């Protein structure tokens, strides 16, 4: 691990970690849902609104030129962060959900036809299920599901069997938000390409933990959300290979996505503006850029190593809790642990442990098919970030033991 990494120093960058909940210091273990924001991001957003607030693109005055320059810088930051080849391959969206919907409604509408097949996996978030169901129903295509084992690892032999000349696109998560499973994405991408299919990688749960190189992976599309990588809500990214994006129709009509408009005909703008209709989330975009710079200043290798240490410690200590079962025991996992009790509802547990100042997530985590597979109403989920500590994990375990004793 980077010898300069100091978690106590890091924590000082996150104002909300000083907060008390029910009179107890906040222990925030809901990072898979959204991450907290460092002071640097908060201050950058404040700077935008206090020093340069103006619409971009459309004016020659100083404020507009300044905000436009700041906005444009972020596209280059993201391009370098995921190692895209061209800045035109970076499309700003509201988040992973809109990015996936954009591909389904643009590429899917233009390329899918009756009899074609789309493959997803059994561990997908609803955001990577429902858009494909919708476009398949519209086009008469079939949605195929790659299954997983009871240990929550994809059955790669079954995935490969699904891949045929009918497969037009494969869309899957890099890391499961519920199970923490890290999928063998390069292998899966190569197998999909071997039958001529396109690939969309849902990186919502991975871009904040792992180094992602879209050129080395050779994925056709990649989606992630700003709020899960220490940036603001309401901003996300769709990466797409330039050659594919140029052939796709626009997603929405409006300002900036046009070169020329008449009542007879509209000429669409060049990439990436062709997919960015209307006034964008300027402050959110600038905040996202600052968040990525912050993550880079620590280093994703350092982050991954530290969070793996937290995960290992938490998994070992959870075994001390009577009646607890972990859902998801893949050999390769990210810093997410879902667990259940036979006689305690997750929502009751989540409410009670909140009294100790501990924030975890309970429910189906927008992965209802996983819950149906295991015949459970939901899970309790603890997810960790580099600003969490071993001491917080230990406090969480002791608090959990007290809650289980009370509820059991």
N, C-alpha and C positions, 0 to 999 in steps of 0.2 A: 504493500500500500504506500501511496505517496506520503513521505515522512512529514510533509507540511500540512497534511489533513488534520484539522483540530475541530472535532464536532462541537465543542463548547464555543469556539470562536464562530463557527458557522451558524449556530443557533441565534447568535446576537443579530444576525442579518434578518431574522424573521420575527417581526414585532408581535404577531399573534401568539407565539409560543410563550410569551410572558403572561398571557391571560390565565385567569382562574375560572374553573367551571365548578359550580356548587361548592365553592370554597377550597377546591383542590387545584393544584397546578395542572394545566391542560396536558394530556398525553394524546397526541393526535396520530391515530393509526388508521386513518381513512384516506390514505394517499392514492389508492387506486381510483377513488371517486374523483378527487381533485387534490392537487398539492397546494400548500401554502405559498405565499408570495414573498420573496426577499425585498428588503427595503429598497434595493436598487431598482427593481421593477416598479414599485409603488411610486418612487420619486420620479422615474422617467415618465410615467403616465401623468403625474402632476405637472411636470415640466412642460409636457405637450399642451395641456389645457391652460397653463398660466403664461406660457411664453410664445407658443407658435400655433395656437388653435386656428385652423383654417381648412377649408376644403382643398383637396389636392387636385392636380392636373389643370384646373380650369381658370387659373388667374396668373397674372404676371407680378402681382404685388409681393412684397417681401415675406409676409407670413405664409402665403401659399407656396412660394418657392422653397421656404425652409421646411415646411411640413412635408412637401413632396419629396425633397431630398432625403429626409429622415425615413419616410415610408419606403422609398426605393432601396435604401441601404439594407433593409430587413430581408428583402428578396435575395440579395447576394449572401447575406449571413446564412439563410436557410439553405441556399444552393450549396454552400461550402459545408454546412453542418451534415447534410446527407450525401454529399459528394455527387450532386447532379451535374450534368454536363453544361446545361444552359439555364440562365435565369428565367427564360420563357417557360421552363418546365415547372415552375413554382406558381401554383394558383392559390390565392387566399380564399378561404371559405369560413363558415361559422364554426367548423369543427369536424371531427371524424365523421359524424353522422351525415352532414351535408356533403362531405367529400365522396362518401360511398354512394349516396343518392345521386350525386352528379354523374358519376360513372355509369350507374344503372340506367339513368334517364337519358343520357347522351350517347355514350358508346353502346349501351344495351339496346336502346331504341333503334339505333342505326344499323346494328349488326346481328341482333338475335332474330330468329324466325322459328316458326313451328317445327318441332322436332329437335331443335338444338338443346344442349344441356349446359347448366351452370352448376359448378360444384362448390359447396361450402363444407364446413365441418360441424361436428356435433357440439363443439365447445364455443360456438360463436355468440357474441353479443347480439341482442336484437337488432342493433343498427347494421349488422352484417347478415341479417336474415330477411327482415321485412322488405327492404328495397329490392332484393332479388326475387322474393315471392311476388311482389307487385309487377315487376317487369316480365317475369316468366308467365304470369297469368295473362298479361296483356298480349304477349307475343306467342303464346302457345308453346313456350319452351318448358323444359322439365328441370326442377331443382333437385340435385342429387346430394346426399349427405354422407360425408366420410365419417365413419364411426370411431369411437375411442374405447380403450380398455377400462376396466373398473379402477385401475390406477391413474386413469385420466391422461393417458398418452394416446396419440393418434395411432390407429392400426394402419401402418403404411402400406401393407400388402393390399388392404381393402381400398385405400385411397388410389393406388395404382390401377386396380381393377376398374374403378369408375372412369378412368381417363380413356377416352376413345376419340375417334374423329368427330363425334357429335359434340364433344366438350369445346365450348367457345371461350369461356372464362372461368377461372378458379379464384375464389376470394376467401382468404382465411386470416385468422389472427396470428400475429407473431407470438404474443404472450397472452394467455387467458386471464381475463380480469377476475374470474371467480376461482380458478384452480391454480394460477401461477405457472402452469405448464408452459415451457419454452419449446416451441415447435421447430423442427428441422427445416427451416424455411428455404435454404438454398437448394436442398435436395428436392423439396416439393415444387419449387419454381422450375427447376430443370426438367422434372418429370412432366409438368404441365406443358412446358414449351415443346417437349418431344412429340406431343400430339397436335401442336399448332395452337394451343390455347393461350389466351392472355392471362395475366396474373395481377390481382390487386392484393396488396399486403396491408392489413390493418395493424398499424404500428402505434395505436393509441396507448397501449400498455408497455411498449418497449423502447420508444425513442428517448425516454427519460432515464432508462437503465442501461441500454446497450448502444455501442457504436453501430450505426447503420450506414452502409455504403450502397446506394441504389444501383450504381454501375457494376459493382462486384456481384451484387445479388441478381442483377438483370431483371428486376421486377418491372412490370409495365406501368403500374400505378402504386402509389403508397399514400396512406392517409394518417394524419395525426392531429391532436388537439392541443392548443396552447395551454389550457388550464391544467393539463396533467403534467406539464413540464415547466411548472413554476411561473407560467405566464398568465395573462388575463383570461377570463371566460369570453365566449363569443368570437373567438378567432381560432382558425385552424388552417391546415395546409393539405392540398392535394398535389402530389407530384405525379406527373405523367410524362412518358417519353414524348419528346417533341413531335416526332413523326406521327404518333397516334393522336395527340391533341389537335394537330393541324387538320386531321381528317374528321374529327368529331363535330357535330353541330353545337351551337351555343346552348347553354343551360337556361338562361333567362335573358329577356330583352330589356333595354333601358339605356341610360347614359353610360358612356365610356366603352361599351362593348361594340361600338359602331365606328366606322370611318365616315359613312355618309348615309343620310336618311332622306328619303322623299316619300310621298304618298304612293308612289309606284314601286319602289324597291329600296331595300336597305343593304348596304355593304358592311359586312362585319369587320371588326378590328383585328389586328394581329394578336398573336400570343404575347403575354398571358391575358391581356385585357379583354379578349373575346369572351372570357368566362367570368368577368368581374363587373357585372352590371350594377350601376348605381354608386352612391357614396359608400365607400368601404368602412370597416371598423378601423379607422386610422389610429386612434389611441391604442386599441388592442394590438394592432400590428406592431406598432413601435414598442409596446410593452413586451410582446413576444420576442422581438429582437434582443431586447435587454436580458430577458430570461435565458435565451440561448447563450449569450455571452457569459452570463453568470455560471451556467452549467459547464461551459468550456473552460472557465477559469479554475474549476475544481478538477475536471477531467472525468469522462465517463468510465474509464477503466478504474479509477479510484472509487467512484460512486458505486460501481458494480461490486467491487471487492468488499467495500464496507457494508453494503446492503446484504450481501451474501452472508457475511458474518452475523448480522442481526437476524436474518432468516434462520440460520442454523441454530442459534441460541434460543430463539423463540420456539422452534419446532421441538427442541429437546425439552424445554421447560414445560411446554403444553402437555407433554406426556405425564406430568405430575398431577394433572387435574383429573379427578375421578370422573369416569363416564364420558370423557371427551374423545371424539373421533375426528381425525383430520380427513377432509375430503380433497383428494388430489395429492398423490404421492409419486408424481413423475420424477424420473431420475434427474432431469434438469428443470429447475424451477427458478422463478424470480421471487421477489420479496413480498409474496402474497400467501396468506394461510386462511383457508376456509375450514370451519369446524362445526360440529353438531353434537347435540346431546339427545338421547332417546326421549327424555322426559321433560325437556325444557325448550320452549319455543324461542327461536332466535330474537324475536322482537322484545320479549320479556327480559332476556339476558342483556340486550343492547341498552334498554332503558335503565336497568339496574346498574350496569357498569358505568353508565354516564354519571351516576351519582358520585362515583369515585373520580370523576374528571377525565375518564378514558373515552375517546371517540373511536368507535368501530362502526362498520357497516353491517346491517342485517337485512335479510330478505332474499330475493331471487337474483339480485344484481343484474337484472336485464338479461338473464340467461335461463329462462324458464325451461327450455328443453333439457338442460343439465339436471334441474331439480326433478323433472319427471323421470329421467333415466334412473335416478337413485331413490325415487318415491319419497321425497322430503319436501316440506313447505318452503325451506330456505336454509341459509347458513348464516353463521356469524363470521365476519371476515376482518382480519387484521392485516393491514398492508403498510409497509415501512418505507421510509425515505432516509436519505443521508443525514437529515437533521435530527433523526431519532437516536436514542441512546440505549445501551445495554441496561442501564438503570431503569429506564422507562419500561423496557420489556419485563424486567423483574417485578416492577410495581404492578404492571398489568396482570401478570400471572397471580400475584398474591391477591389482588383485587378480584380477579376471576374466581379464585378458590372461595372467597367469602360470598360472592354472589351465587355460586353454584350450591354452596351449603345452605344458603337462605332459600333459594328457589326449589332445591331438591327435596 
